[in-house]
Amino acid sequence: MKVKYIIYILLILGLGALIVYRISKNASLNEGGKKKSDKKGSNTGIAQLNAIVVQPTEFSNSLSVTGALEAEQEVQIISQTAGLVTGIHFKEGGVVKKGQVLLVIDDTELRAKLAEAATNRSLASETEKRAALLIKSGAISRQEYDAAGANLKSMQAQVQLIQAQMAKTQIRAPFSGRIGLTTVAVGKYLAPTDVIATLVSLDPIKVTFSIPEKYAGSVGINTILKFKTSGSDKTHSASVYALEPTIAQATRTLQLKARTSNPDGELLPGAFAQIDLPISTIHDAILVPSEAIVPIQNGQKVFITENGKAKEVKVEGSTRTDKDILITAGLKAGDTVITSGNMSLKAGTPVKVKIGTNK
C-alpha cells in the first residue's frame, strides 16, 4: 500500500517538474523573439516608398467625340433626256475626269430634227435678206419686214434648242472623282430620272461631327484634330474649316466640319470616325499619377515629402488621362509626390523615397 502512494507522489512530482520546464522555456523564447523583433524594427522604422518630382509639362486637354466621313462632292449621275444607251465610257469603281463623257444616248431622231431646223433657218435668213432690200424700195410694209425678221429668230432658236437637246445625249462628269457601280448597259432605255451611277470626289474628304455646346467657344476655324476609322489603327489629321452658326436645340450640340487630304482614297465616305479634339493646351501643366490621389471628405489630397517626413497637401484636379490627373491647385514644380502606400500613410510619418519618372 505504501508503495502505491510512493508511485503516485513520484508521478505528481514528475508532472510538476515538466510543467515548470515548459513555462521557463516559453518565457525564454518570448524574450528572445521580442529582442529580435525590436532589433528588426530598429532597421525598418522608416517607410520605404515610391515618389516622383513634379515637373511642368505641356498638356493638351482634348475631347473625344464620334463623327462620320463625307465626300467633298457627291452626286447621282442621271439622264436629262430619254432614249436608248448606245455607249458607256467608264469603268465601274474607276476614276473619271471632269468633262469626260460617261454615257451616250441615241440621238438619231434629234440629228434629223436639227437638219430640218437648220434648213428652215437658212430659208428664213434668205427671206429676211430679201425683205431688207424690198423695204428700202418701199415694196413691202414695215410689218412684213418685221415678220420676216421674227421668223428668222424663231428658226435660230429652234436650232439652238435641238442642239441643247443633243448635248444632253452625252452625259459628262461634272467633276473629277471616283464613279460607283451601275446597272445601266448598252441597249437599255433610260428615263430622265433613272440613276446611272454615283460620282464622288475623295480628295480631300470631310469629317462631320458635333460637340456639346459648353465647348463651342474652345474650337474655331483651323483647329487641328486627330481621328481614326473603324478597323484601322492609323491616325489621321484634319483641320476645322466650318462651324454651324447655331446650336441645335434638340441635342444642345454644335456641328462642325473638318477637311483632310486623301490622295490614296483610303478614307471612304460614310465611314465612322473616332475623333480626338483638342480644346485647350496648357504649357506648364502639373500631372501626377492617379494612384497618388487620396480621396477625402471635402475633396482630395496627396502626400509630399518635406524634411524626410510625409506632409499632407490638399489639391484640386480636373482632367484625367489613362494614368494621370491634371492638378490645378495645391502643388508646384519641384514637389516630391509620394505615389505608393498613400492610403495608410499619415502626416509626419518618417519616409524614405525612391524617385521614379512619370511616363
Secondary structure by P-SEA (a helix, b strand, c coil): caaaaaaaaaaaaaaaaaaaaaaaaaaaaaaaaaaaaaaaaaaccccccccccbbbbbbbbcccbbbbbbbcbbbbbbbcccccccccccccccccccccccccccaaaaaaaaaaaaaaaaaaaaaaaaaaaaaaaccccaaaaaaaaaaaaaaaaaaaaaaaaaaaccccccccccccccccccccccccccccbbbbbccbbbbbbcccccccccccccbbbbbccccccbbbbbbbccccccccccccbbbbbbbbbccccccccccccccccccccccbbbbbccccccccccccbbbbbcccbbbbbbbccccccccbbbbcccccccbbbbccccccccccccbbbbbbbcc
